[in-house]
Amino acid sequence: MQSEPKSRTGGQILADQLLAHDVRMAFCVPGESYLELLDALHDREQVELINARHEAGAANMAEAYGKLTGKPGICLVTRGPGACHAAVGVHTAFQDSTPMILLVGQVARWMTDREAFQEIDYRQMFGPIAKWAAQIDSAARIPEYMARAFNVATSGRPGPVVLALPEDMLSEAASVANAAPVPRFAPSPTAKDLLPLRDLLEASQRPLFVVGGSGWTDSASKSFMMFAEANGIPVACSFRRQDVFDNRSENFVGELGTSVAPTLVSHMKSADLIVAVGARLGEMTTQGYSLLETPLPHQALVHIHPEPSELGRVFAPRLGMNTTVEAFAVAISNERWTKPNRFAAWREKARADYMAGIVPPPYSGSLDLGQVMSQLQKRLPEDFVLTLDAGNHTGWPQRFLQFARPARQIGPTSGAMGYSVPAGVAASLLYRDRLVVSCVGDGGFMMSGQELATAVQHGGKLIVLLFNNGLYGTIRMHQEREYPGRVVGTTLVNPDFVALARSMGAHAERVTTTDDFGPALERSVASGQAAVIELVTDPNQITTRATLAGIREKSLAQRNLQSA
């Protein structure tokens, strides 16, 4: 006979649900609205609680944890301002299909609907950007809500869940059993389900697979690569999912993102079969929805995705398959549908174009970022983690670095600034024996660079590459294209980044020449601590392929032509 559950406070029950669901790390900014939960975590040392310096940082850390592990990243914040600050991480988790659970302290139940201190209805606030937003009003139902939260966050298309926790509910006592993790039920394709895909591939002359989205384990990536290489199929990755497929494979032909090669755009348009595996085919991957026609692309489109509502959402597929990428990769790993050399000419041309594109072009300036990336590539181990921010500076690592599991590339497909440093902190705490490199611009660093102090406090050893051009560079680029010469609001006057980083306990160096980067990187790695390498870059070299002066001149010439 089972014994009756002992009485516990809501905070204790919730902390025990985290343990029951195998949570071993969580991120927070503490608040008085959930003191009972914080106190319960004091007695549950199995959960390492990382206290960030800003709720946006904590939420981005949790989102990065979810990307890296496939398990929900846990973030705890206080009511009102704390939840508002954390919303950016929830939005990123939603757009990036990342499992995450945000726990928000809330006013006491008897105060609701009075606009009490920092009161917000989180169901309304987070409803549009969360898979599920709810409030737990009974301590006895905490196990039920938490089990559902973990299930919702990881099922179908993964995403964020938000649960509000009234502070008096957390102090309320209840006798209730812990919930067990809900087994994941995911559709898997049968051999019969794969036959239409085989038929389309056999009829194709110029197929292109596009892999992306979330849910790619190392084993799933390996299984899919077995299929692609055995059948001689060219493979591209969607925006910021470059680690899904080994870039060194002769089948890899590039990434469809902000740094996309014009040749890959051409290949995508001329393909007669597009097979999207896991990718949503969003705005960035499709270059503003221009690579495929809506609603019916001229290419035969096969869309494979774990969320049925994504199939046909924008582009009508010839064939839609509702399955996880893991199940699909395993199902096709041993399939041999074509002769490996059947698409050889098509694949080899795309591969040659990709390889030509990752050779840094000649550059006469003092700091050649293409060569910096080449030096970095030579130093990176097999299992490195690279985090990206938003901004044009990411074009250099996205274009010139190569990725292959277990190495990881994580960045916000939502385009949120201030992501890379917190994400790098989370990665360095999760994988303390791996080299973690964070790429961030000067604008993004000033939004979240204070999380270096979090890394120092908890022993994280990320290396931040801070691209400093004194601009909100992406917006300046858009200004020069749309309103040439009319610059406003995009110039930055920055602090001494080296002194700032050192004041937080990090190793820091400033690099102004190409030859100085390699030694600075070695010293940063050898320091055994969090480090910042400031890269002082030419503001005119705004992307890997364009200058501000060139963009301005082209825009002015077009305007003069139109007015003539």
Helices and strands as residue ranges (DSSP letters): E 7-9, H 10-20, E 25-28, G 32-34, H 35-42, E 48-51, H 55-69, E 73-77, H 81-95, E 100-106, G 109-111, H 122-126, G 127-129, E 132-135, G 139-141, H 142-154, E 160-166, H 167-171, E 173-175, H 191-203, E 207-211, H 218-231, E 235-238, E 252-256, H 262-270, E 273-277, E 300-305, G 308-310, E 319-322, H 325-332, H 344-357, H 369-379, E 385-388, G 392-394, H 395-400, E 408-410, H 420-430, E 436-441, H 442-448, G 449-451, H 452-458, E 463-468, H 473-482, H 497-503, E 507-511, H 514-526, E 531-536, H 548-563
